[in-house]
Amino acid sequence: MSYCSYIPTMAEPSRSLHQNYHDNHYGFPIHDDNELFGRLILEINQAGLSWETILKKEHSFRAAYDNFDIQKIAAYTETDRERLLNDAGIIRNRLKVNAAIENAKAIVQLQKEYGSFEAWLEKHHPKTKEEWVKLFKKTFKFTGGEIVGEFLMSIGYLPGAHDDSCPVYQEILKTKPMWLVK
């Protein structure tokens, strides 16, 4: 069962939480580097957990990680790392916290070289999921196949976020998702 057809079977309040993400975020392109990075942080933190857990904690993640400001996160100190590991509002997993900080540093380097995180993604597009996974594993921490695949689908770089019959899919097509371009 796809995400599109699964949501109507959910009970409240889960349905509303997932419906909002499905209708307004999932599969739509993101053009702001901090928001792209934020989505990557959320996808990394979802590993081993339900997406609902992450959706419920999104505001806490945003607050804990300085609104996903790449420059600030790349400059985090050991004190910041400990603060995150003690923040009950987010996922307190050392590997995931370390990945966020190290990935911010990697994105700062990509921004210097390519101008933006988005430009780096565009430079490497199109790729198969397997090619993307290989590139992400070489570039970032804690980015396995499921994380990379979901991240790229969630921002319009890979197809599959929605069923062809889903009304949101038609809205996404109007935004020219990256997997349709090139």
C-alpha positions as CSV (number, residue, x, y, z in Angstrom):
1,M,0.0,0.0,0.0
2,S,1.4,3.4,-1.0
3,Y,1.7,6.4,1.3
4,C,-1.0,8.1,-0.8
5,S,-3.5,5.4,-0.2
6,Y,-2.4,4.5,3.3
7,I,-3.1,7.9,4.9
8,P,-6.9,7.7,4.6
9,T,-6.8,4.5,6.6
10,M,-5.1,6.2,9.6
11,A,-6.8,7.3,12.7
12,E,-6.6,10.8,14.0
13,P,-4.4,12.6,15.0
14,S,-2.0,10.6,12.9
15,R,-4.0,11.1,9.7
16,S,-3.8,14.9,9.9
17,L,-0.1,14.9,10.7
18,H,0.7,12.6,7.7
19,Q,-1.8,14.3,5.4
20,N,-0.2,17.7,5.9
21,Y,3.3,16.3,5.0
22,H,1.9,14.4,2.1
23,D,-0.1,17.3,0.6
24,N,2.3,20.1,1.2
25,H,5.9,18.8,1.4
26,Y,6.5,15.3,0.2
27,G,7.9,15.2,-3.3
28,F,7.9,19.0,-3.8
29,P,11.2,20.6,-4.7
30,I,13.1,22.6,-2.0
31,H,15.3,25.4,-3.2
32,D,16.7,26.7,0.1
33,D,19.9,25.0,1.3
34,N,19.0,25.1,5.0
35,E,15.6,23.5,4.3
36,L,17.3,20.9,2.1
37,F,19.7,20.1,4.9
38,G,16.8,20.1,7.4
39,R,15.1,17.4,5.4
40,L,18.3,15.4,5.3
41,I,18.6,15.7,9.1
42,L,15.0,14.5,9.5
43,E,15.5,11.6,7.1
44,I,18.7,10.5,8.9
45,N,16.9,10.7,12.3
46,Q,14.0,8.6,10.9
47,A,16.3,5.6,10.5
48,G,14.9,2.8,12.7
49,L,11.9,4.8,13.7
50,S,8.5,5.7,12.3
51,W,8.1,8.8,10.1
52,E,5.3,9.8,12.5
53,T,7.8,10.1,15.3
54,I,9.9,12.5,13.2
55,L,6.8,14.5,12.1
56,K,5.8,15.0,15.7
57,K,9.3,16.2,16.6
58,E,10.0,18.4,13.6
59,H,9.5,21.6,15.5
60,S,11.8,20.4,18.2
61,F,14.4,19.5,15.6
62,R,14.1,22.9,14.1
63,A,14.6,24.6,17.4
64,A,17.5,22.3,18.6
65,Y,19.3,22.7,15.3
66,D,19.1,26.5,14.9
67,N,16.4,26.3,12.2
68,F,18.7,24.0,10.2
69,D,21.2,26.8,9.7
70,I,24.1,25.0,8.0
71,Q,26.7,27.6,8.9
72,K,25.7,27.5,12.6
73,I,25.6,23.7,12.8
74,A,28.9,23.4,11.0
75,A,30.4,25.5,13.8
76,Y,28.9,23.5,16.7
77,T,31.2,22.8,19.5
78,E,31.4,19.8,21.9
79,T,29.0,21.8,24.2
80,D,26.4,21.9,21.4
81,R,26.9,18.2,20.7
82,E,26.2,17.5,24.4
83,R,23.2,19.8,24.4
84,L,21.7,17.9,21.5
85,L,22.4,14.6,23.1
86,N,20.5,15.8,26.2
87,D,17.5,17.3,24.3
88,A,14.5,15.1,24.9
89,G,12.6,16.8,22.1
90,I,14.8,15.2,19.4
91,I,16.3,11.8,18.7
92,R,19.2,11.5,21.1
93,N,21.5,9.2,19.1
94,R,25.2,10.1,19.1
95,L,25.7,8.8,15.5
96,K,22.8,10.8,14.2
97,V,23.8,14.0,16.1
98,N,27.4,13.6,14.9
99,A,26.1,13.0,11.3
100,A,24.2,16.3,11.4
101,I,27.2,18.3,12.5
102,E,29.7,16.6,10.1
103,N,27.2,16.8,7.2
104,A,26.8,20.5,7.8
105,K,30.6,20.8,7.5
106,A,30.5,18.8,4.2
107,I,27.7,21.0,2.8
108,V,29.7,24.2,3.7
109,Q,32.5,22.8,1.5
110,L,30.0,21.9,-1.3
111,Q,28.6,25.5,-1.1
112,K,32.1,26.8,-1.5
113,E,32.7,24.6,-4.5
114,Y,29.3,24.6,-6.2
115,G,27.6,27.7,-4.8
116,S,24.9,25.8,-3.0
117,F,23.8,22.4,-1.8
118,E,21.1,22.5,-4.4
119,A,23.6,23.3,-7.2
120,W,25.6,20.3,-6.1
121,L,22.5,18.1,-6.4
122,E,21.7,19.6,-9.8
123,K,25.3,19.0,-11.0
124,H,25.0,15.3,-10.3
125,H,21.5,14.9,-11.7
126,P,20.2,12.6,-13.2
127,K,21.4,9.5,-11.4
128,T,19.8,6.2,-10.5
129,K,19.1,5.6,-6.8
130,E,22.1,3.3,-6.6
131,E,24.4,6.0,-8.1
132,W,23.0,8.6,-5.7
133,V,23.6,6.3,-2.7
134,K,27.2,5.8,-3.7
135,L,27.7,9.5,-4.0
136,F,26.0,10.3,-0.7
137,K,28.0,7.6,1.1
138,K,31.2,9.1,-0.2
139,T,30.1,12.7,0.7
140,F,28.1,12.4,3.9
141,K,27.8,10.5,7.1
142,F,24.9,8.1,8.0
143,T,23.4,8.0,4.5
144,G,22.4,4.5,3.5
145,G,20.1,3.5,0.7
146,E,16.7,4.1,2.4
147,I,17.8,7.5,3.8
148,V,19.1,8.7,0.5
149,G,16.2,7.3,-1.5
150,E,13.6,8.9,0.8
151,F,15.5,12.2,0.9
152,L,15.7,12.4,-2.9
153,M,12.1,11.4,-3.4
154,S,11.0,13.9,-0.7
155,I,12.6,16.8,-2.6
156,G,11.7,15.8,-6.1
157,Y,15.0,14.3,-7.4
158,L,13.6,10.7,-7.6
159,P,10.1,9.6,-8.7
160,G,7.9,7.6,-6.4
161,A,6.7,10.0,-3.7
162,H,3.1,9.8,-5.0
163,D,0.9,7.5,-7.0
164,D,0.2,8.7,-10.5
165,S,-3.5,9.0,-9.5
166,C,-2.8,11.1,-6.5
167,P,-4.0,14.8,-6.9
168,V,-0.8,16.0,-5.2
169,Y,1.2,14.2,-7.9
170,Q,-0.4,16.6,-10.5
171,E,0.6,19.6,-8.4
172,I,4.1,18.3,-8.2
173,L,4.3,17.9,-12.0
174,K,3.5,21.6,-12.3
175,T,6.7,22.4,-10.3
176,K,8.9,20.4,-12.7
177,P,10.4,17.9,-10.3
178,M,14.1,17.3,-10.9
179,W,13.5,13.7,-12.1
180,L,11.5,15.0,-15.0
181,V,14.2,17.6,-16.0
182,K,17.2,16.6,-18.2
